[in-house]
């Protein structure tokens, strides 16, 4: 008996066209990874640029300038900032600055144990937040901050991190940077600050809108005394070597 053969029906042009297209899920995955690559390149470029270029403003500073009609700020290099001021900020905000890679694990553990995040944010994290991100408690911002902090630590010298931080930190409403703060509170430049003045300036940083370095209350005086002692200690025990050598 002769075999009967059947011819396969030719595929329609529409079916052939659809077969050559990537599926929706594949397109979305490609778009996702392409977006990740673009964002990664932009972030790397921004961090690399920040090593040599001074940020003209920040998102928070820009917002405050719009709200207040202007802000006080003048950029000064590290050579124009009194060494005791730099040590005072480190003593106040991140005493182990020279010993970590962006995250102070011991401080984080202590903060978790106490049920608070006070003292857990390093100067590098604060610099990333101030320069590249925005203020406020937000999981997206915290995730971006966590991703960018090691990059800044890897690409910037410790001294540069402090230089940028000291020039963009808020010291009073509308007063940004240590030079503007020194003039605002004491009528001197950042290079002429004394140990007590530096300690009082560093003491206002956690809450610059509610504290005054030139009219300190009892709690700020007590905190300034601790900072002044801490600044002397980190100089003596070598914890200032990474930004003073």
C-alpha positions as protocol buffer text, in pm:
chain_id: "A"
residue {
  index: 1
  type: UNK
  ca { x: 0 y: 0 z: 0 }
}
residue {
  index: 2
  type: UNK
  ca { x: 140 y: 337 z: -101 }
}
residue {
  index: 3
  type: UNK
  ca { x: 215 y: 579 z: 183 }
}
residue {
  index: 4
  type: UNK
  ca { x: 10 y: 888 z: 194 }
}
residue {
  index: 5
  type: UNK
  ca { x: 214 y: 1197 z: 269 }
}
residue {
  index: 6
  type: UNK
  ca { x: 71 y: 1518 z: 397 }
}
residue {
  index: 7
  type: UNK
  ca { x: 226 y: 1851 z: 331 }
}
residue {
  index: 8
  type: UNK
  ca { x: 270 y: 2087 z: 622 }
}
residue {
  index: 9
  type: UNK
  ca { x: 67 y: 2398 z: 589 }
}
residue {
  index: 10
  type: UNK
  ca { x: 281 y: 2699 z: 523 }
}
residue {
  index: 11
  type: UNK
  ca { x: 301 y: 2942 z: 817 }
}
residue {
  index: 12
  type: UNK
  ca { x: 124 y: 3266 z: 774 }
}
residue {
  index: 13
  type: UNK
  ca { x: 331 y: 3579 z: 727 }
}
residue {
  index: 14
  type: UNK
  ca { x: 209 y: 3715 z: 1064 }
}
residue {
  index: 15
  type: UNK
  ca { x: 316 y: 3398 z: 1247 }
}
residue {
  index: 16
  type: UNK
  ca { x: 659 y: 3405 z: 1083 }
}
residue {
  index: 17
  type: UNK
  ca { x: 700 y: 3769 z: 1179 }
}
residue {
  index: 18
  type: UNK
  ca { x: 600 y: 3707 z: 1543 }
}
residue {
  index: 19
  type: UNK
  ca { x: 842 y: 3413 z: 1566 }
}
residue {
  index: 20
  type: UNK
  ca { x: 1132 y: 3645 z: 1485 }
}
residue {
  index: 21
  type: UNK
  ca { x: 1042 y: 3892 z: 1758 }
}
residue {
  index: 22
  type: UNK
  ca { x: 1166 y: 3859 z: 2118 }
}
residue {
  index: 23
  type: UNK
  ca { x: 890 y: 3789 z: 2362 }
}
residue {
  index: 24
  type: UNK
  ca { x: 755 y: 4059 z: 2592 }
}
residue {
  index: 25
  type: UNK
  ca { x: 936 y: 3917 z: 2894 }
}
residue {
  index: 26
  type: UNK
  ca { x: 1265 y: 3910 z: 2705 }
}
residue {
  index: 27
  type: UNK
  ca { x: 1219 y: 4271 z: 2594 }
}
residue {
  index: 28
  type: UNK
  ca { x: 1148 y: 4381 z: 2950 }
}
residue {
  index: 29
  type: UNK
  ca { x: 1457 y: 4200 z: 3081 }
}
residue {
  index: 30
  type: UNK
  ca { x: 1673 y: 4362 z: 2814 }
}
residue {
  index: 31
  type: UNK
  ca { x: 1527 y: 4703 z: 2897 }
}
residue {
  index: 32
  type: UNK
  ca { x: 1588 y: 4648 z: 3268 }
}
residue {
  index: 33
  type: UNK
  ca { x: 1953 y: 4550 z: 3227 }
}
residue {
  index: 34
  type: UNK
  ca { x: 2012 y: 4827 z: 2977 }
}
residue {
  index: 35
  type: UNK
  ca { x: 1869 y: 5076 z: 3229 }
}
residue {
  index: 36
  type: UNK
  ca { x: 2088 y: 4930 z: 3504 }
}
residue {
  index: 37
  type: UNK
  ca { x: 2397 y: 4971 z: 3285 }
}
residue {
  index: 38
  type: UNK
  ca { x: 2310 y: 5331 z: 3197 }
}
residue {
  index: 39
  type: UNK
  ca { x: 2247 y: 5424 z: 3561 }
}
residue {
  index: 40
  type: UNK
  ca { x: 2571 y: 5252 z: 3667 }
}
residue {
  index: 41
  type: UNK
  ca { x: 2773 y: 5443 z: 3409 }
}
residue {
  index: 42
  type: UNK
  ca { x: 2614 y: 5774 z: 3512 }
}
residue {
  index: 43
  type: UNK
  ca { x: 2680 y: 5706 z: 3882 }
}
residue {
  index: 44
  type: UNK
  ca { x: 3041 y: 5605 z: 3817 }
}
residue {
  index: 45
  type: UNK
  ca { x: 3097 y: 5916 z: 3607 }
}
residue {
  index: 46
  type: UNK
  ca { x: 2941 y: 6141 z: 3870 }
}
residue {
  index: 47
  type: UNK
  ca { x: 3153 y: 5994 z: 4150 }
}
residue {
  index: 48
  type: UNK
  ca { x: 3469 y: 6010 z: 3939 }
}
residue {
  index: 49
  type: UNK
  ca { x: 3398 y: 6374 z: 3854 }
}
residue {
  index: 50
  type: UNK
  ca { x: 3337 y: 6454 z: 4220 }
}
residue {
  index: 51
  type: UNK
  ca { x: 3694 y: 6359 z: 4302 }
}
residue {
  index: 52
  type: UNK
  ca { x: 3827 y: 6663 z: 4113 }
}
residue {
  index: 53
  type: UNK
  ca { x: 3529 y: 6896 z: 4056 }
}
residue {
  index: 54
  type: UNK
  ca { x: 3363 y: 7089 z: 4337 }
}
residue {
  index: 55
  type: UNK
  ca { x: 2983 y: 7059 z: 4333 }
}
residue {
  index: 56
  type: UNK
  ca { x: 2835 y: 7404 z: 4256 }
}
residue {
  index: 57
  type: UNK
  ca { x: 2529 y: 7325 z: 4468 }
}
residue {
  index: 58
  type: UNK
  ca { x: 2330 y: 7032 z: 4607 }
}
residue {
  index: 59
  type: UNK
  ca { x: 1963 y: 6935 z: 4584 }
}
residue {
  index: 60
  type: UNK
  ca { x: 1903 y: 7040 z: 4945 }
}
residue {
  index: 61
  type: UNK
  ca { x: 2098 y: 7364 z: 4910 }
}
residue {
  index: 62
  type: UNK
  ca { x: 1908 y: 7448 z: 4592 }
}
residue {
  index: 63
  type: UNK
  ca { x: 1575 y: 7386 z: 4765 }
}
residue {
  index: 64
  type: UNK
  ca { x: 1672 y: 7601 z: 5062 }
}
residue {
  index: 65
  type: UNK
  ca { x: 1791 y: 7881 z: 4830 }
}
residue {
  index: 66
  type: UNK
  ca { x: 1450 y: 7882 z: 4662 }
}
residue {
  index: 67
  type: UNK
  ca { x: 1267 y: 7876 z: 4995 }
}
residue {
  index: 68
  type: UNK
  ca { x: 1477 y: 8144 z: 5164 }
}
residue {
  index: 69
  type: UNK
  ca { x: 1563 y: 8357 z: 4862 }
}
residue {
  index: 70
  type: UNK
  ca { x: 1931 y: 8266 z: 4882 }
}
residue {
  index: 71
  type: UNK
  ca { x: 2191 y: 8093 z: 5097 }
}
residue {
  index: 72
  type: UNK
  ca { x: 2538 y: 8172 z: 5230 }
}
residue {
  index: 73
  type: UNK
  ca { x: 2818 y: 7949 z: 5101 }
}
residue {
  index: 74
  type: UNK
  ca { x: 3176 y: 7995 z: 4983 }
}
residue {
  index: 75
  type: UNK
  ca { x: 3396 y: 7704 z: 4884 }
}
residue {
  index: 76
  type: UNK
  ca { x: 3737 y: 7679 z: 5050 }
}
residue {
  index: 77
  type: UNK
  ca { x: 4000 y: 7408 z: 4997 }
}
residue {
  index: 78
  type: UNK
  ca { x: 4127 y: 7198 z: 5286 }
}
residue {
  index: 79
  type: UNK
  ca { x: 4432 y: 7424 z: 5310 }
}
residue {
  index: 80
  type: UNK
  ca { x: 4192 y: 7707 z: 5394 }
}
residue {
  index: 81
  type: UNK
  ca { x: 4029 y: 7522 z: 5685 }
}
residue {
  index: 82
  type: UNK
  ca { x: 4183 y: 7511 z: 6032 }
}
residue {
  index: 83
  type: UNK
  ca { x: 4310 y: 7160 z: 6108 }
}
residue {
  index: 84
  type: UNK
  ca { x: 4136 y: 7166 z: 6445 }
}
residue {
  index: 85
  type: UNK
  ca { x: 3804 y: 7224 z: 6267 }
}
residue {
  index: 86
  type: UNK
  ca { x: 3851 y: 6912 z: 6055 }
}
residue {
  index: 87
  type: UNK
  ca { x: 3945 y: 6705 z: 6360 }
}
residue {
  index: 88
  type: UNK
  ca { x: 3647 y: 6841 z: 6551 }
}
residue {
  index: 89
  type: UNK
  ca { x: 3400 y: 6736 z: 6282 }
}
residue {
  index: 90
  type: UNK
  ca { x: 3552 y: 6389 z: 6266 }
}
residue {
  index: 91
  type: UNK
  ca { x: 3544 y: 6358 z: 6645 }
}
residue {
  index: 92
  type: UNK
  ca { x: 3181 y: 6472 z: 6653 }
}
residue {
  index: 93
  type: UNK
  ca { x: 3039 y: 6276 z: 6359 }
}
residue {
  index: 94
  type: UNK
  ca { x: 3266 y: 5981 z: 6279 }
}
residue {
  index: 95
  type: UNK
  ca { x: 3559 y: 5920 z: 6514 }
}
residue {
  index: 96
  type: UNK
  ca { x: 3662 y: 5602 z: 6327 }
}
residue {
  index: 97
  type: UNK
  ca { x: 3661 y: 5777 z: 5988 }
}
residue {
  index: 98
  type: UNK
  ca { x: 4016 y: 5669 z: 5907 }
}
residue {
  index: 99
  type: UNK
  ca { x: 3950 y: 5308 z: 6003 }
}
residue {
  index: 100
  type: UNK
  ca { x: 3643 y: 5214 z: 5796 }
}
residue {
  index: 101
  type: UNK
  ca { x: 3557 y: 5181 z: 5425 }
}
residue {
  index: 102
  type: UNK
  ca { x: 3239 y: 5388 z: 5438 }
}
residue {
  index: 103
  type: UNK
  ca { x: 3035 y: 5199 z: 5697 }
}
residue {
  index: 104
  type: UNK
  ca { x: 3117 y: 5191 z: 6068 }
}
residue {
  index: 105
  type: UNK
  ca { x: 3001 y: 4838 z: 6149 }
}
residue {
  index: 106
  type: UNK
  ca { x: 3055 y: 4880 z: 6523 }
}
residue {
  index: 107
  type: UNK
  ca { x: 2842 y: 5196 z: 6528 }
}
residue {
  index: 108
  type: UNK
  ca { x: 2570 y: 5026 z: 6322 }
}
residue {
  index: 109
  type: UNK
  ca { x: 2556 y: 4733 z: 6565 }
}
residue {
  index: 110
  type: UNK
  ca { x: 2537 y: 4970 z: 6861 }
}
residue {
  index: 111
  type: UNK
  ca { x: 2260 y: 5171 z: 6694 }
}
residue {
  index: 112
  type: UNK
  ca { x: 2061 y: 4853 z: 6624 }
}
residue {
  index: 113
  type: UNK
  ca { x: 2105 y: 4740 z: 6984 }
}
residue {
  index: 114
  type: UNK
  ca { x: 1979 y: 5077 z: 7107 }
}
residue {
  index: 115
  type: UNK
  ca { x: 1694 y: 5083 z: 6855 }
}
residue {
  index: 116
  type: UNK
  ca { x: 1818 y: 5401 z: 6692 }
}
residue {
  index: 117
  type: UNK
  ca { x: 2021 y: 5509 z: 6388 }
}
residue {
  index: 118
  type: UNK
  ca { x: 2197 y: 5789 z: 6575 }
}
residue {
  index: 119
  type: UNK
  ca { x: 2571 y: 5772 z: 6527 }
}
residue {
  index: 120
  type: UNK
  ca { x: 2552 y: 5503 z: 6259 }
}
residue {
  index: 121
  type: UNK
  ca { x: 2582 y: 5731 z: 5956 }
}
residue {
  index: 122
  type: UNK
  ca { x: 2946 y: 5796 z: 5863 }
}
residue {
  index: 123
  type: UNK
  ca { x: 3085 y: 6114 z: 5713 }
}
residue {
  index: 124
  type: UNK
  ca { x: 3116 y: 5935 z: 5380 }
}
residue {
  index: 125
  type: UNK
  ca { x: 2747 y: 5841 z: 5386 }
}
residue {
  index: 126
  type: UNK
  ca { x: 2653 y: 6197 z: 5480 }
}
residue {
  index: 127
  type: UNK
  ca { x: 2865 y: 6332 z: 5196 }
}
residue {
  index: 128
  type: UNK
  ca { x: 2697 y: 6100 z: 4946 }
}
residue {
  index: 129
  type: UNK
  ca { x: 2354 y: 6206 z: 5072 }
}
residue {
  index: 130
  type: UNK
  ca { x: 2437 y: 6576 z: 5068 }
}
residue {
  index: 131
  type: UNK
  ca { x: 2604 y: 6586 z: 4727 }
}
residue {
  index: 132
  type: UNK
  ca { x: 2425 y: 6327 z: 4516 }
}
residue {
  index: 133
  type: UNK
  ca { x: 2091 y: 6248 z: 4681 }
}
residue {
  index: 134
  type: UNK
  ca { x: 1824 y: 6416 z: 4890 }
}
residue {
  index: 135
  type: UNK
  ca { x: 1732 y: 6451 z: 5257 }
}
residue {
  index: 136
  type: UNK
  ca { x: 1461 y: 6259 z: 5438 }
}
residue {
  index: 137
  type: UNK
  ca { x: 1400 y: 5902 z: 5551 }
}
residue {
  index: 138
  type: UNK
  ca { x: 1339 y: 5706 z: 5236 }
}
residue {
  index: 139
  type: UNK
  ca { x: 1424 y: 5344 z: 5153 }
}
residue {
  index: 140
  type: UNK
  ca { x: 1516 y: 5429 z: 4793 }
}
residue {
  index: 141
  type: UNK
  ca { x: 1755 y: 5700 z: 4908 }
}
residue {
  index: 142
  type: UNK
  ca { x: 1909 y: 5472 z: 5170 }
}
residue {
  index: 143
  type: UNK
  ca { x: 1961 y: 5199 z: 4907 }
}
residue {
  index: 144
  type: UNK
  ca { x: 2129 y: 5444 z: 4669 }
}
residue {
  index: 145
  type: UNK
  ca { x: 2339 y: 5580 z: 4954 }
}
residue {
  index: 146
  type: UNK
  ca { x: 2450 y: 5229 z: 5048 }
}
residue {
  index: 147
  type: UNK
  ca { x: 2549 y: 5157 z: 4689 }
}
residue {
  index: 148
  type: UNK
  ca { x: 2736 y: 5483 z: 4631 }
}
residue {
  index: 149
  type: UNK
  ca { x: 2923 y: 5503 z: 4962 }
}
residue {
  index: 150
  type: UNK
  ca { x: 3178 y: 5227 z: 4879 }
}
residue {
  index: 151
  type: UNK
  ca { x: 3233 y: 5389 z: 4537 }
}
residue {
  index: 152
  type: UNK
  ca { x: 3318 y: 5723 z: 4695 }
}
residue {
  index: 153
  type: UNK
  ca { x: 3549 y: 5551 z: 4944 }
}
residue {
  index: 154
  type: UNK
  ca { x: 3721 y: 5366 z: 4659 }
}
residue {
  index: 155
  type: UNK
  ca { x: 3756 y: 5665 z: 4426 }
}
residue {
  index: 156
  type: UNK
  ca { x: 3810 y: 5960 z: 4661 }
}
residue {
  index: 157
  type: UNK
  ca { x: 4090 y: 6010 z: 4914 }
}
residue {
  index: 158
  type: UNK
  ca { x: 3973 y: 6048 z: 5272 }
}
residue {
  index: 159
  type: UNK
  ca { x: 4090 y: 6408 z: 5270 }
}
residue {
  index: 160
  type: UNK
  ca { x: 3871 y: 6486 z: 4968 }
}
residue {
  index: 161
  type: UNK
  ca { x: 3564 y: 6336 z: 5138 }
}
residue {
  index: 162
  type: UNK
  ca { x: 3614 y: 6571 z: 5432 }
}
residue {
  index: 163
  type: UNK
  ca { x: 3681 y: 6869 z: 5208 }
}
residue {
  index: 164
  type: UNK
  ca { x: 3352 y: 6820 z: 5023 }
}
residue {
  index: 165
  type: UNK
  ca { x: 3157 y: 6747 z: 5342 }
}
residue {
  index: 166
  type: UNK
  ca { x: 3284 y: 7059 z: 5518 }
}
residue {
  index: 167
  type: UNK
  ca { x: 3188 y: 7277 z: 5222 }
}
residue {
  index: 168
  type: UNK
  ca { x: 2830 y: 7155 z: 5181 }
}
residue {
  index: 169
  type: UNK
  ca { x: 2720 y: 7077 z: 5540 }
}
residue {
  index: 170
  type: UNK
  ca { x: 2449 y: 7299 z: 5686 }
}
residue {
  index: 171
  type: UNK
  ca { x: 2549 y: 7493 z: 6001 }
}
residue {
  index: 172
  type: UNK
  ca { x: 2246 y: 7719 z: 6037 }
}
residue {
  index: 173
  type: UNK
  ca { x: 1937 y: 7796 z: 5833 }
}
residue {
  index: 174
  type: UNK
  ca { x: 2067 y: 7905 z: 5494 }
}
residue {
  index: 175
  type: UNK
  ca { x: 2432 y: 7878 z: 5603 }
}
residue {
  index: 176
  type: UNK
  ca { x: 2629 y: 7608 z: 5422 }
}
residue {
  index: 177
  type: UNK
  ca { x: 2995 y: 7521 z: 5444 }
}
residue {
  index: 178
  type: UNK
  ca { x: 3245 y: 7583 z: 5719 }
}
residue {
  index: 179
  type: UNK
  ca { x: 3372 y: 7914 z: 5579 }
}
residue {
  index: 180
  type: UNK
  ca { x: 3027 y: 8074 z: 5570 }
}
residue {
  index: 181
  type: UNK
  ca { x: 2959 y: 7928 z: 5915 }
}
residue {
  index: 182
  type: UNK
  ca { x: 3280 y: 8070 z: 6064 }
}
residue {
  index: 183
  type: UNK
  ca { x: 3194 y: 8414 z: 5930 }
}
residue {
  index: 184
  type: UNK
  ca { x: 2828 y: 8387 z: 6030 }
}
residue {
  index: 185
  type: UNK
  ca { x: 2892 y: 8286 z: 6391 }
}
residue {
  index: 186
  type: UNK
  ca { x: 3235 y: 8429 z: 6476 }
}
residue {
  index: 187
  type: UNK
  ca { x: 3325 y: 8682 z: 6206 }
}
residue {
  index: 188
  type: UNK
  ca { x: 3641 y: 8496 z: 6100 }
}
residue {
  index: 189
  type: UNK
  ca { x: 3747 y: 8278 z: 5810 }
}
residue {
  index: 190
  type: UNK
  ca { x: 3755 y: 7898 z: 5825 }
}
residue {
  index: 191
  type: UNK
  ca { x: 4134 y: 7906 z: 5855 }
}
residue {
  index: 192
  type: UNK
  ca { x: 4124 y: 8123 z: 6170 }
}
residue {
  index: 193
  type: UNK
  ca { x: 3894 y: 7907 z: 6383 }
}
residue {
  index: 194
  type: UNK
  ca { x: 4019 y: 7817 z: 6728 }
}
residue {
  index: 195
  type: UNK
  ca { x: 3968 y: 7489 z: 6913 }
}
residue {
  index: 196
  type: UNK
  ca { x: 3663 y: 7608 z: 7110 }
}
residue {
  index: 197
  type: UNK
  ca { x: 3499 y: 7771 z: 6808 }
}
residue {
  index: 198
  type: UNK
  ca { x: 3558 y: 7456 z: 6602 }
}
residue {
  index: 199
  type: UNK
  ca { x: 3407 y: 7237 z: 6871 }
}
residue {
  index: 200
  type: UNK
  ca { x: 3098 y: 7458 z: 6896 }
}
residue {
  index: 201
  type: UNK
  ca { x: 3052 y: 7456 z: 6518 }
}
residue {
  index: 202
  type: UNK
  ca { x: 3080 y: 7077 z: 6509 }
}
residue {
  index: 203
  type: UNK
  ca { x: 2828 y: 7052 z: 6793 }
}
residue {
  index: 204
  type: UNK
  ca { x: 2550 y: 7217 z: 6590 }
}
residue {
  index: 205
  type: UNK
  ca { x: 2572 y: 6969 z: 6299 }
}
residue {
  index: 206
  type: UNK
  ca { x: 2309 y: 6718 z: 6412 }
}
residue {
  index: 207
  type: UNK
  ca { x: 2048 y: 6993 z: 6433 }
}
residue {
  index: 208
  type: UNK
  ca { x: 2175 y: 7315 z: 6271 }
}
residue {
  index: 209
  type: UNK
  ca { x: 1835 y: 7488 z: 6260 }
}
residue {
  index: 210
  type: UNK
  ca { x: 1778 y: 7459 z: 6635 }
}
residue {
  index: 211
  type: UNK
  ca { x: 2130 y: 7514 z: 6773 }
}
residue {
  index: 212
  type: UNK
  ca { x: 2361 y: 7814 z: 6771 }
}
residue {
  index: 213
  type: UNK
  ca { x: 2739 y: 7796 z: 6781 }
}
residue {
  index: 214
  type: UNK
  ca { x: 2773 y: 8156 z: 6899 }
}
residue {
  index: 215
  type: UNK
  ca { x: 2498 y: 8136 z: 7163 }
}
residue {
  index: 216
  type: UNK
  ca { x: 2540 y: 7785 z: 7302 }
}
residue {
  index: 217
  type: UNK
  ca { x: 2307 y: 7648 z: 7566 }
}
residue {
  index: 218
  type: UNK
  ca { x: 2423 y: 7421 z: 7845 }
}
residue {
  index: 219
  type: UNK
  ca { x: 2375 y: 7100 z: 7645 }
}
residue {
  index: 220
  type: UNK
  ca { x: 2570 y: 7239 z: 7349 }
}
residue {
  index: 221
  type: UNK
  ca { x: 2850 y: 7360 z: 7577 }
}
residue {
  index: 222
  type: UNK
  ca { x: 2875 y: 7012 z: 7725 }
}
residue {
  index: 223
  type: UNK
  ca { x: 2876 y: 6854 z: 7380 }
}
residue {
  index: 224
  type: UNK
  ca { x: 3140 y: 7100 z: 7257 }
}
residue {
  index: 225
  type: UNK
  ca { x: 3366 y: 7010 z: 7550 }
}
residue {
  index: 226
  type: UNK
  ca { x: 3336 y: 6641 z: 7456 }
}
residue {
  index: 227
  type: UNK
  ca { x: 3416 y: 6720 z: 7093 }
}
residue {
  index: 228
  type: UNK
  ca { x: 3718 y: 6931 z: 7185 }
}
residue {
  index: 229
  type: UNK
  ca { x: 3853 y: 6647 z: 7396 }
}
residue {
  index: 230
  type: UNK
  ca { x: 3776 y: 6397 z: 7119 }
}
residue {
  index: 231
  type: UNK
  ca { x: 3959 y: 6609 z: 6861 }
}
residue {
  index: 232
  type: UNK
  ca { x: 4270 y: 6607 z: 7078 }
}
residue {
  index: 233
  type: UNK
  ca { x: 4239 y: 6232 z: 7130 }
}
residue {
  index: 234
  type: UNK
  ca { x: 4213 y: 6137 z: 6761 }
}
residue {
  index: 235
  type: UNK
  ca { x: 4516 y: 6355 z: 6687 }
}
residue {
  index: 236
  type: UNK
  ca { x: 4717 y: 6183 z: 6960 }
}
residue {
  index: 237
  type: UNK
  ca { x: 4618 y: 5824 z: 6881 }
}
residue {
  index: 238
  type: UNK
  ca { x: 4663 y: 5846 z: 6502 }
}
residue {
  index: 239
  type: UNK
  ca { x: 4298 y: 5843 z: 6396 }
}
residue {
  index: 240
  type: UNK
  ca { x: 4354 y: 6171 z: 6211 }
}
residue {
  index: 241
  type: UNK
  ca { x: 4648 y: 6046 z: 6006 }
}
residue {
  index: 242
  type: UNK
  ca { x: 4448 y: 5962 z: 5693 }
}
residue {
  index: 243
  type: UNK
  ca { x: 4345 y: 6322 z: 5633 }
}
residue {
  index: 244
  type: UNK
  ca { x: 4635 y: 6513 z: 5792 }
}
residue {
  index: 245
  type: UNK
  ca { x: 4932 y: 6328 z: 5643 }
}
